[in-house]
Amino acid sequence: MQSQYGENQSLEATEEILDIKPNPVDTDELSEQTADELGKTQIEPTRFHGFFEDCMEMYADAQTVAEYLNAHQGWFCRCAHPMKAEPIGENGYALTVGRFGSFGYQVEPKVGLELLPPQEGIYRIRTIPVPDYVAPGYDVDFNATQCLVETTTSDLDEGLVAFLGRNGKLTRIEWQLDLVVTIHFPRFIYRLPTSLIQSTGDRLLAQIVRQVNRRLTHKVQQDFHSTLGLPMPHKSKKFAA
């Protein structure tokens, strides 16, 4: 899926169009309702797929950034807020994203993610089961990779050179995400045209990733730079989906 968002399109407007409601919800109640509806239909689930990429800039050398990323137990949960993150083992987290929906159908995605130790400089994040939890009518397959690209001042524009100093370093965390979400919709959703369901779901999936990316990027940058007493970087490049 390839989607482009104009600079003038506001997040709030898109949320209103898609009926996105990132508020707390009673997951047990939602599970019971969804399970009851699913029991009345044998329709095949709908699959939504998106590929996303972006980068996050850190004003430090790659080794310093790597040490920070490797110590995710100290920053992941607090940077994920207002999303709810609960540790699973040594490298995993159960992440509750928020409540989202369209056409009167809503779901609160909860996914288990494992932040794997780097191999040959590549960081990977994959989906893992959440203990004692069964997703109510949906399945998430999350596969992400990250790599660190260190840039010297000779490769930066004059404004950044003046900001960082002649010996300053900038490291870009470049990431890619291959995301598949499969949803068992209740029967009433399938009264709508298949093409409308697919296009709206793809658009909503991209909007959720964009929203989470913006919030998480800002919080991780803020946490990293404040911890080291460094200035915050400029806004990162435009999100790509």
ChimeraX attribute file (.defattr): number of C-alpha atoms within 10 A of each C-alpha:
attribute: neighborCount
match mode: 1-to-1
recipient: residues
	/A:1	12
	/A:2	11
	/A:3	13
	/A:4	10
	/A:5	14
	/A:6	7
	/A:7	7
	/A:8	6
	/A:9	9
	/A:10	10
	/A:11	11
	/A:12	10
	/A:13	10
	/A:14	14
	/A:15	19
	/A:16	11
	/A:17	10
	/A:18	19
	/A:19	18
	/A:20	20
	/A:21	17
	/A:22	16
	/A:23	12
	/A:24	13
	/A:25	13
	/A:26	8
	/A:27	16
	/A:28	10
	/A:29	10
	/A:30	16
	/A:31	17
	/A:32	12
	/A:33	13
	/A:34	21
	/A:35	16
	/A:36	12
	/A:37	16
	/A:38	17
	/A:39	10
	/A:40	10
	/A:41	13
	/A:42	10
	/A:43	12
	/A:44	10
	/A:45	15
	/A:46	15
	/A:47	16
	/A:48	22
	/A:49	16
	/A:50	18
	/A:51	17
	/A:52	19
	/A:53	16
	/A:54	19
	/A:55	22
	/A:56	20
	/A:57	21
	/A:58	27
	/A:59	25
	/A:60	20
	/A:61	18
	/A:62	20
	/A:63	12
	/A:64	14
	/A:65	19
	/A:66	17
	/A:67	10
	/A:68	15
	/A:69	19
	/A:70	15
	/A:71	11
	/A:72	15
	/A:73	15
	/A:74	11
	/A:75	15
	/A:76	19
	/A:77	18
	/A:78	15
	/A:79	20
	/A:80	19
	/A:81	15
	/A:82	15
	/A:83	20
	/A:84	16
	/A:85	22
	/A:86	15
	/A:87	17
	/A:88	16
	/A:89	8
	/A:90	11
	/A:91	16
	/A:92	23
	/A:93	24
	/A:94	22
	/A:95	20
	/A:96	19
	/A:97	22
	/A:98	20
	/A:99	18
	/A:100	20
	/A:101	17
	/A:102	19
	/A:103	12
	/A:104	9
	/A:105	13
	/A:106	16
	/A:107	22
	/A:108	23
	/A:109	18
	/A:110	24
	/A:111	21
	/A:112	23
	/A:113	23
	/A:114	21
	/A:115	19
	/A:116	16
	/A:117	14
	/A:118	16
	/A:119	8
	/A:120	7
	/A:121	12
	/A:122	13
	/A:123	20
	/A:124	19
	/A:125	19
	/A:126	17
	/A:127	19
	/A:128	17
	/A:129	16
	/A:130	19
	/A:131	9
	/A:132	5
	/A:133	11
	/A:134	12
	/A:135	18
	/A:136	21
	/A:137	18
	/A:138	19
	/A:139	18
	/A:140	19
	/A:141	16
	/A:142	18
	/A:143	17
	/A:144	18
	/A:145	19
	/A:146	20
	/A:147	20
	/A:148	22
	/A:149	15
	/A:150	18
	/A:151	17
	/A:152	14
	/A:153	17
	/A:154	12
	/A:155	10
	/A:156	15
	/A:157	9
	/A:158	13
	/A:159	9
	/A:160	18
	/A:161	17
	/A:162	12
	/A:163	11
	/A:164	19
	/A:165	12
	/A:166	13
	/A:167	9
	/A:168	18
	/A:169	20
	/A:170	22
	/A:171	23
	/A:172	22
	/A:173	20
	/A:174	15
	/A:175	18
	/A:176	18
	/A:177	20
	/A:178	15
	/A:179	19
	/A:180	17
	/A:181	19
	/A:182	16
	/A:183	18
	/A:184	21
	/A:185	20
	/A:186	21
	/A:187	14
	/A:188	12
	/A:189	15
	/A:190	11
	/A:191	8
	/A:192	10
	/A:193	9
	/A:194	12
	/A:195	9
	/A:196	10
	/A:197	18
	/A:198	15
	/A:199	13
	/A:200	16
	/A:201	21
	/A:202	19
	/A:203	18
	/A:204	22
	/A:205	18
	/A:206	24
	/A:207	20
	/A:208	16
	/A:209	17
	/A:210	19
	/A:211	12
	/A:212	14
	/A:213	16
	/A:214	13
	/A:215	15
	/A:216	18
	/A:217	18
	/A:218	17
	/A:219	17
	/A:220	19
	/A:221	19
	/A:222	17
	/A:223	17
	/A:224	22
	/A:225	16
	/A:226	12
	/A:227	10
	/A:228	11
	/A:229	9
	/A:230	14
	/A:231	15
	/A:232	16
	/A:233	18
	/A:234	10
	/A:235	10
	/A:236	15
	/A:237	10
	/A:238	13
	/A:239	15
	/A:240	16
	/A:241	19
